[in-house]
Amino acid sequence: MYHLGLQPDDYLHECYHIETYKKAYLFPMQPINGPHDWEKTGIEPMLPTIERKIPGSPKKNRKMAKDESKKMKPDHLSRKCLIMTCT
């Protein structure tokens, strides 16, 4: 744009101008009352959405209790406390 002699401000929407920003925040925002002051409508509050399993996501392992130990496969060897010797 500069090498053609064009001004970028001519192609910029006015909502991005500094003057528009200053006009938007000219008046201070007034605080609102807390939830205890809100008017009761009689409508039940909204519940959170139900968490569904997303298709294709990996399965998660079951959470084990503190007293439950991790069970290893019989053919799987642990590297913990393994003493190796060369013959």
N, C-alpha and C positions, 0 to 999 in steps of 0.2 A: 504494500500500500504506500509505503513511504517513497519508494523509487518511482511511483506513478504520480506523486504529489497529492495523494488523497489523505484526508484527515480521518483517523479512526473514530473520532467523536461523531462524525456524520453517520456512521453505520452502527453506532451503539444505541440501544434502546434507552429511553430516558429514565427507566426505573433503576439503571445502574449509575446515574449521575450523582455527584456528591450533593447537589442541591436537593434532590429527591430524598436522599438518605437523611439529610438534616431536617427536612420537613416532617418526615415520618417520626423522628425521635425528638421533635421540638418540645412537646408536652410530656411531663413526667408521668409514668404509669402509676396509677393509684393501687394500693394493695387491696385485695379482696378478703372477705370474711372467710374463716375456716369452715370445715365441714360441720362443726357443731352448730353453726348459724344458718346452714342451708335449709331450705324449705323441704319438709318431708312430703313425698308424692304418693306413697302407698304402693308403689311399684317395687317388686323384689329386686335387690341388687343383682347385677349381672354376674354370672359364674365364669371362671376361666374356661378356655376351650379345652376340649378333651385331647390329650396327647395321643396321637396315633403313630403307629410304626410306619416309617417312611419306606416304601418299597425299594428294595435293593440295598438297604443299609445293613452293615454287618451286625450279626447277632452279638449280644453282650452276654458275658458269663453271669451266672447267678451269684448274687452277693452271699458270701458264706458268713456263718455266725463266728464269733470270736473263738469259741471253743472247738470249732470244726477245722480240721486240718486239710490242707490241699492234698488230694489223692493223686498220686502219679500213676501213670500206666505201668504195668508190670515190666514191660520191655524198655522202659525209659530210665536212664541213669542220670542221677543228679551230679552236678559238678561240685556241690558243697561237700566239704570235708572228704574229698576224694584223694587218696594217697596213690600216686602213680610211681611205679618202679620200672626200670628198664632191665631187661635180662639179656 
